Amino acid sequence: DRDGATFVVRKQKSVNVEALRTDQAFWTVFNGFQFRSGTKETALSRPRTAVLSFEMARSLFGTDRPVGKPFRHEGQTEYPVVGVLAPPEGPSHVTADVYLSTAGEDAATADPDAWEEIYSRYTYVRLGEDTAPAALQAAATNLFEDRVRTEVAGELAFIVQSLGDMRFSSALSNENAGMLQLPGWIFWLMGGLAVVALLAAGF
């Protein structure tokens, strides 16, 4: 669940951040994240705990050790820090300054209109070696048809998409895509022009 632009407070210092609400399973799905401090296997397993990016930890705590120390999300809810990420080795599809735990939140008592919050909630699944993407799409469609309200059923769809399809640009209006937002065909066009230019230079 992407909170988007929000802020956190540490002592008298307020910092604008990009926040993401998730749980312990996040580190299994996105297993490329490395921890500079804290324990990856248990991070976000407890309610109201947080993991910080390396840059945010420096911004909030300076040279102090952040793990075990709290900050307040939007100046209200207190979150102790349970981990700090290592600086990333490359670009990532999912990034945030602050990762807030959703552990202990009961999905059964969630807002019944949550299905309509399609611009902030994302679900990721790692498929087993023997699981076909079509089987996941069928399961997602059955889940959607079972839970969606009748009055919005014709306006929404639950679509499964590969991360590889999101590498360059958005295909769906609400996907959590990276920074490159040009249509995919433009990249092919630019690549073709580059090849033509190289061939012309060779001749």
C-alpha positions as CSV (number, residue, x, y, z in Angstrom):
1,D,0.0,0.0,0.0
2,R,1.8,3.1,-1.2
3,D,1.2,6.1,1.1
4,G,3.0,8.4,-1.4
5,A,4.2,11.8,-0.1
6,T,3.9,12.1,3.6
7,F,6.1,13.2,6.5
8,V,7.8,11.8,9.6
9,V,9.0,13.6,12.7
10,R,12.1,12.9,14.9
11,K,12.4,15.1,17.9
12,Q,11.8,18.6,16.5
13,K,12.8,17.7,12.9
14,S,10.1,17.1,10.2
15,V,11.1,15.3,6.9
16,N,9.0,14.8,3.8
17,V,9.2,11.1,2.7
18,E,7.8,8.6,0.3
19,A,6.2,5.8,2.4
20,L,5.2,2.3,1.7
21,R,3.0,0.1,3.9
22,T,3.9,-3.6,3.7
23,D,4.8,-6.6,5.8
24,Q,7.6,-9.1,6.4
25,A,6.8,-11.0,3.1
26,F,8.0,-7.9,1.2
27,W,11.7,-9.0,1.7
28,T,11.0,-12.4,0.3
29,V,9.3,-11.2,-2.8
30,F,11.9,-8.5,-3.4
31,N,14.9,-10.4,-2.1
32,G,17.5,-8.1,-3.6
33,F,17.2,-5.6,-0.7
34,Q,20.1,-5.9,1.7
35,F,20.1,-4.7,5.3
36,R,22.9,-2.5,6.7
37,S,21.4,-3.0,10.2
38,G,18.6,-5.0,11.7
39,T,17.4,-8.5,10.8
40,K,15.9,-9.0,7.4
41,E,14.1,-12.2,8.3
42,T,12.0,-10.5,11.0
43,A,11.8,-6.9,9.8
44,L,8.2,-5.6,9.8
45,S,6.9,-8.8,11.4
46,R,5.6,-6.7,14.4
47,P,2.9,-4.0,14.2
48,R,3.9,-0.4,14.1
49,T,7.6,-0.9,13.2
50,A,9.6,0.6,10.4
51,V,12.5,0.1,8.1
52,L,14.3,3.1,6.7
53,S,16.4,3.6,3.5
54,F,20.0,4.4,4.2
55,E,19.6,8.0,3.1
56,M,16.5,8.5,5.3
57,A,18.3,7.0,8.3
58,R,21.1,9.5,7.9
59,S,18.6,12.4,7.5
60,L,16.6,11.5,10.6
61,F,19.3,10.1,13.0
62,G,22.6,11.5,11.6
63,T,25.5,9.3,12.9
64,D,23.4,7.8,15.7
65,R,22.4,4.1,15.4
66,P,18.7,4.2,14.3
67,V,17.6,0.6,15.3
68,G,15.5,0.7,18.4
69,K,14.9,4.4,18.2
70,P,11.4,5.8,17.3
71,F,10.0,8.5,15.0
72,R,6.4,9.7,14.6
73,H,4.6,9.2,11.3
74,E,2.8,12.4,10.4
75,G,3.7,13.6,13.9
76,Q,1.3,11.1,15.5
77,T,1.8,7.3,15.4
78,E,5.2,6.2,16.9
79,Y,7.2,3.7,14.9
80,P,10.5,2.2,16.3
81,V,13.1,1.5,13.6
82,V,13.8,-2.2,13.2
83,G,16.1,-2.0,10.2
84,V,18.1,0.2,7.8
85,L,18.6,-0.8,4.2
86,A,22.0,-0.8,2.6
87,P,22.5,1.7,-0.3
88,P,21.0,0.1,-3.4
89,E,23.4,-1.5,-5.9
90,G,21.2,-0.5,-8.8
91,P,17.7,0.7,-9.8
92,S,14.7,-1.0,-8.3
93,H,11.0,-1.2,-9.4
94,V,9.8,-0.5,-5.8
95,T,11.5,2.2,-3.7
96,A,10.6,4.2,-0.7
97,D,12.2,6.2,2.1
98,V,10.2,4.6,4.9
99,Y,8.6,1.1,5.0
100,L,5.8,0.9,7.6
101,S,4.6,-2.4,9.0
102,T,1.0,-3.6,8.3
103,A,1.5,-6.6,10.6
104,G,-1.6,-7.3,12.7
105,E,-4.0,-5.4,10.5
106,D,-7.1,-7.6,10.0
107,A,-8.0,-7.8,6.3
108,A,-11.5,-9.1,7.2
109,T,-12.3,-5.8,8.9
110,A,-10.8,-3.6,6.2
111,D,-12.7,-0.9,4.5
112,P,-15.3,-2.5,2.1
113,D,-14.5,0.1,-0.5
114,A,-10.8,-1.0,-0.5
115,W,-11.3,-2.6,-4.0
116,E,-11.8,0.9,-5.4
117,E,-8.4,2.2,-4.1
118,I,-6.7,0.9,-7.2
119,Y,-4.2,3.8,-7.4
120,S,-2.4,3.0,-4.1
121,R,-2.6,-0.7,-3.4
122,Y,-0.4,-3.3,-5.1
123,T,0.0,-7.1,-4.7
124,Y,3.1,-9.0,-5.8
125,V,3.4,-12.7,-6.2
126,R,6.4,-14.9,-6.8
127,L,5.4,-17.9,-9.0
128,G,6.7,-21.4,-8.3
129,E,8.6,-23.1,-11.1
130,D,5.6,-25.2,-12.0
131,T,3.0,-22.4,-11.9
132,A,1.9,-20.9,-15.2
133,P,1.1,-17.1,-15.3
134,A,-2.3,-18.0,-16.8
135,A,-3.2,-20.0,-13.6
136,L,-2.5,-16.9,-11.5
137,Q,-4.6,-14.7,-13.8
138,A,-7.5,-17.2,-13.5
139,A,-7.2,-17.2,-9.7
140,A,-7.1,-13.4,-9.6
141,T,-10.2,-13.1,-11.8
142,N,-12.1,-15.6,-9.6
143,L,-11.1,-13.6,-6.5
144,F,-12.2,-10.3,-8.1
145,E,-15.5,-11.7,-9.2
146,D,-16.2,-13.1,-5.8
147,R,-15.3,-9.9,-3.9
148,V,-16.1,-6.9,-6.1
149,R,-19.3,-4.9,-5.6
150,T,-21.8,-5.3,-8.4
151,E,-22.1,-1.6,-9.2
152,V,-18.4,-1.3,-10.1
153,A,-17.8,-4.7,-11.5
154,G,-18.1,-3.5,-15.1
155,E,-15.6,-0.6,-14.5
156,L,-12.7,-2.5,-12.9
157,A,-10.6,-5.6,-13.6
158,F,-7.9,-7.5,-11.7
159,I,-5.0,-7.9,-14.1
160,V,-1.8,-9.9,-13.5
161,Q,1.3,-8.3,-15.1
162,S,4.9,-9.4,-15.3
163,L,7.6,-7.1,-13.9
164,G,9.3,-7.6,-17.2
165,D,6.4,-5.9,-19.0
166,M,6.8,-2.9,-16.8
167,R,10.6,-2.4,-17.4
168,F,10.3,0.7,-19.6
169,S,6.9,2.2,-19.3
170,S,3.3,2.0,-18.0
171,A,0.9,-0.2,-19.8
172,L,-1.8,0.2,-17.2
173,S,-3.1,3.5,-15.8
174,N,-2.3,2.7,-12.2
175,E,0.7,0.4,-12.2
176,N,3.6,1.1,-9.9
177,A,6.1,1.6,-12.7
178,G,9.6,3.0,-12.7
179,M,10.7,6.4,-13.7
180,L,10.7,5.8,-17.4
181,Q,7.2,6.5,-18.6
182,L,7.5,6.6,-22.4
183,P,5.5,4.1,-24.5
184,G,7.5,1.0,-25.2
185,W,7.5,1.5,-29.0
186,I,9.5,4.7,-28.6
187,F,12.4,2.7,-27.2
188,W,12.3,0.3,-30.1
189,L,12.2,3.3,-32.5
190,M,15.2,5.0,-30.9
191,G,17.1,1.8,-31.0
192,G,16.3,1.4,-34.7
193,L,17.5,4.9,-35.4
194,A,20.7,4.2,-33.5
195,V,21.4,1.2,-35.7
196,V,20.7,3.1,-38.9
197,A,23.0,5.9,-37.7
198,L,25.8,3.4,-37.0
199,L,25.3,1.7,-40.4
200,A,25.4,5.1,-42.1
201,A,28.6,6.0,-40.3
202,G,30.2,2.7,-41.3
203,F,29.5,3.3,-44.9
